[in-house]
Amino acid sequence: MSNAERIQTTLEQRRLSLVEQCHRERRLLVKHGSEIRNWIEFIETGLRTVSTFGKLPLLGVGVLAAVCLIKPKLARWVIKTSVSAWRIWQKFTPSKT
């Protein structure tokens, strides 16, 4: 085997190795992109829900009353979490003054 043939074989092997690496990285990128997309959709749903409760406070009171009736042990946790979420929401939304 001549020197040129060995170089050609080595280059072909290197090319195949790089192509396989590209395929692995693309699959990984698609996987991570899908995970990120799921988290973004989850966060958007939460923000829409918080926004709805901000516009319709009676809806929030109704949901809280339903939770208190159905699962009384969760009531304290829901109230505490809701107040914390409301305070955070107020920090990040622009004031209307």
C-alpha positions as CSV (number, residue, x, y, z in Angstrom):
1,M,0.0,0.0,0.0
2,S,1.4,3.3,-1.0
3,N,1.7,6.4,1.2
4,A,-1.0,8.2,-0.8
5,E,-3.4,5.2,-0.3
6,R,-2.7,5.1,3.5
7,I,-3.4,8.9,3.7
8,Q,-6.7,8.4,1.7
9,T,-7.8,5.6,4.0
10,T,-6.9,7.6,7.1
11,L,-8.9,10.6,5.8
12,E,-11.9,8.4,5.0
13,Q,-11.8,7.0,8.5
14,R,-11.5,10.4,10.0
15,R,-14.4,11.7,7.8
16,L,-16.6,8.8,8.9
17,S,-15.7,9.4,12.5
18,L,-16.7,13.1,12.2
19,V,-19.9,12.3,10.4
20,E,-20.9,9.9,13.2
21,Q,-19.9,12.6,15.8
22,C,-22.2,15.1,14.0
23,H,-25.1,12.6,14.1
24,R,-24.6,12.0,17.8
25,E,-24.5,15.8,18.5
26,R,-27.6,16.5,16.4
27,R,-29.5,13.8,18.3
28,L,-28.4,15.3,21.6
29,L,-29.3,18.8,20.5
30,V,-32.8,17.6,19.4
31,K,-33.2,15.9,22.8
32,H,-32.2,18.9,24.8
33,G,-34.2,21.2,22.6
34,S,-37.3,19.1,23.3
35,E,-36.7,19.2,27.0
36,I,-36.3,23.0,26.9
37,R,-39.4,23.4,24.9
38,N,-41.4,21.4,27.4
39,W,-40.1,23.6,30.3
40,I,-40.9,26.7,28.4
41,E,-44.5,25.5,27.7
42,F,-44.9,24.7,31.4
43,I,-43.7,28.1,32.4
44,E,-45.9,29.8,29.9
45,T,-48.9,27.9,31.2
46,G,-48.1,29.0,34.7
47,L,-47.7,32.6,33.7
48,R,-51.0,32.5,31.9
49,T,-52.7,31.0,35.0
50,V,-51.2,33.6,37.3
51,S,-52.2,36.4,34.8
52,T,-55.8,35.1,34.8
53,F,-55.9,35.0,38.6
54,G,-54.5,38.6,38.6
55,K,-57.3,39.8,36.3
56,L,-60.0,37.7,38.0
57,P,-59.3,37.6,41.7
58,L,-62.7,36.0,42.4
59,L,-61.6,33.0,40.3
60,G,-58.6,32.6,42.6
61,V,-60.8,32.8,45.7
62,G,-63.1,30.2,44.2
63,V,-60.3,27.8,43.4
64,L,-58.9,28.3,46.9
65,A,-62.4,27.6,48.4
66,A,-62.7,24.4,46.4
67,V,-59.3,23.2,47.5
68,C,-60.2,24.0,51.1
69,L,-63.4,21.9,50.8
70,I,-61.9,19.0,48.9
71,K,-58.4,18.8,50.5
72,P,-58.4,20.8,53.7
73,K,-54.8,19.7,54.6
74,L,-53.6,21.4,51.4
75,A,-55.2,24.7,52.2
76,R,-52.4,26.1,54.3
77,W,-49.8,25.1,51.7
78,V,-51.9,26.6,48.8
79,I,-52.4,29.8,50.7
80,K,-48.7,30.2,51.5
81,T,-47.6,29.3,48.0
82,S,-50.2,31.6,46.4
83,V,-49.2,34.6,48.6
84,S,-45.5,34.0,47.7
85,A,-46.3,33.7,44.0
86,W,-48.4,36.9,44.2
87,R,-45.6,38.8,45.8
88,I,-43.1,37.6,43.2
89,W,-45.5,38.5,40.4
90,Q,-45.9,42.0,41.9
91,K,-42.1,42.4,41.9
92,F,-41.7,41.6,38.2
93,T,-44.8,43.3,36.7
94,P,-44.6,47.0,35.9
95,S,-46.5,49.2,38.3
96,K,-49.6,50.9,37.1
97,T,-48.8,54.3,38.7
